[in-house]
Amino acid sequence: MIGGGYAIGGWLAALRAAAEVPEGDAGALDPEQRAQLEAIDPWWAPRWPITWQRSYATSRSWWLESDGRVDWAALDVETEFEGESLGRWAAAQRAGFAELDQEQRDLLAALGIEEDQELAAARAKVAARPGKSRGDRFAAGLAALASFVAEHGHARPARTHKSADGLALGAWVNNQPARKDKLSEEQRGQLVALGVAL
């Protein structure tokens, strides 16, 4: 509540709800009221969650108090401001920058918050890799299991066991009985031949 006991938060929430109603429909926000609110703050009723907008406003306040001299990439994740976990929020925005609405990215960029370039490069590298088909993954698992059986004499690797090439073999073997309906008859036969109980 603000001075005089007026619940401005509830009032704004009602206006935001009215802003979502198509113009001309019952309960829609009056266009003049919308224009007046947008003159005060163009982002008073954003398309994204209002919690994001509040965190952004807090970040902007901190940025202004810091005279715009903020190294967001070096900001300690434990940094707090006005009760907001500013450091964690900024790190999350940098990490998820590509998934944000373009207008959100523009708002962040105005404060100097940019995409984490190391994460972006790692994502691009993963995206550039050719995807493996289900058959390819099965063949890789079967080959790793065959090597395991040859070395250990059984087809029961510990759930946490990884093959030499990093395949989570224990988990893969453990999951095959639940996936047996998705396997071909040939694939089921190959597993049984190595000693996997389906």
N, C-alpha and C positions, 0 to 999 in steps of 0.2 A: 504494500500500500504506500501511496505517496501522501504528502501533507494533506490534511483534511480527511483522511481515511478513505480515499478513493482507491479501489482495487484495479489499478491500471493493467495489471497482468491479465486478469479475467476479461477486462474490456477489450484488450488487444487480441486475446484468444478468440473472442466472439467475432471480432472484425476479420480475423484471418479465416475463420470458418465461413463467413459470409463471402469473402473474396474468392472462395473455391466454387461458389454457386455461379453457374453461367449467367451472364448479364441478361436481364429481362425475366429471369425466373424468380419465383417467390423466394424471399430471403437473401437475394443477391445484394452485394454491397453497392451502394449508390456510387456512380462514376465520379461524382464531385468529391465524395469522401475519399475514394481511392486516390484521386489526384492530390488531395491535400496530404494524405499519409505518405505518398511517394515523394512529395516535395520535402518532407521532413527526413525520410529515410527510404531510398528506392528499394531496399531489401527488407522492408518491414514484414512482408509475407512471402518469403522465398519458396521456391519449388522443393528445396531440400529440407531436411529436418531442422526445426527451429533450434534444437540443441546445438547443431553445428554452427548456426548463425550466432548464437550466444557466445560460443567458444571463440569464434572469429572476432566478435566485437571485443572480447577480453584481450585477445592477442593484439588487436589493433590499438587498444588503449595502452598496452605495455610498450608496443612499438613506438607510439607517439611520445610516451614518457621517456623512452630511450633515445629520443630525437632521431628515430629511424636508423640508428646504428645497432643492428642486431645481426649476429651471425647465427642464423637459424640452424645451420648444419652442425655447429659446434655447441648449440644450446644443451645444457645438461637436462636429461629427461626428468629429473626430479624438480626442475624449476616450477614454482607455483606463483600465481599472481591473482589477487582478489578471490582466493579460494579455488581457483581453476588450476588443473594440472596442465599448465601451459607447455612444458617441455614434452610431455607425452603426446599431447594433442598435436603439436607442431611436427613431431617425429612421425606420427600416424599420417598426417597430411602429406608429408614429403614421400612417405612410403606408398601411399595410395593415390598419389597425384593423378595418374593416368585414368583412374576410375571416376574421378570427380567430374561434375558438370563443368562445361567450359567457363561459365560465369563464376563458379567457385574458384577455378584455377586462376582466373583473372583477378579476383579479389585477393587471393593469396600472393600472386606475383606482385601486386601493388605494394605488399608489405615486404617483399623480398623472399618469400617462402617459395622455393622451387622444388621440383622433383629430385629425389635422391638419385643422382646419376649412376652410382654403383649398382643400386638395385635395378634401375632401368636397363642398364647394360646386361645384367645377369638375366633379366626376364627376356630380353631380346635374344640372347644366346639360346635360352631354352626354347623359345618360340621358333627359332630357326632350325632346330634339330628336326629331322624327319620323324614323324610319329611312328610308333610301333603298333602293328595290328595285334589283335587278341591272339591270333595264330603265332605271330612272332614272339610274343611274350610267353606263350605256352611252350614253344620250342626252346626258348632260352631257359625256362624253368626246368624242362625235361632234361636238357643237356647238363645243367648243374646238378640235378638229382642223380643222373646216371654216374657222374663223377663221384658224388658223395657215396653212392652205393658201392662203387668199385673200391673206394678207399676204406669204407667203414663196414661193409657187408650187410647193411640194412638201410631201409628207407624212412628212418625216423629221426631226422635232424631236430635238435632242440629248437623251440619256437624262435629263439633269438639268433639262430645260426645264419651266417651270411656266407655265400660262396666266395671264391677267390675274386670274382669280378664285381662283388658288392651286392649281388642279388640277395634279397631277404628270403633265403631258401626255406628256412623253418616255417615262416609265415605262409609262404607259397604252398608248401606241401600240406600244411594244416588247413588251408582254405579249399583245396581241391574237392573234398567230399561234398562241401556245400555248393560247389559249382558244377557238380557232375552232370546236371541236366543241360548245362550250356556247352558241355564238351561233346565232341563227335565220338562215335563208337570206337574209331581208331585211337583217339586220344585217351579214352578210358582204358582201352586195352594196353596202351603203352605204359600208363601209370600202374596198372595191376601187374604187368610184367616186371616192373621194377620193385614191386612189393608194397605199393600204396593200397590200403584198404578203402574201397569206395562203398 
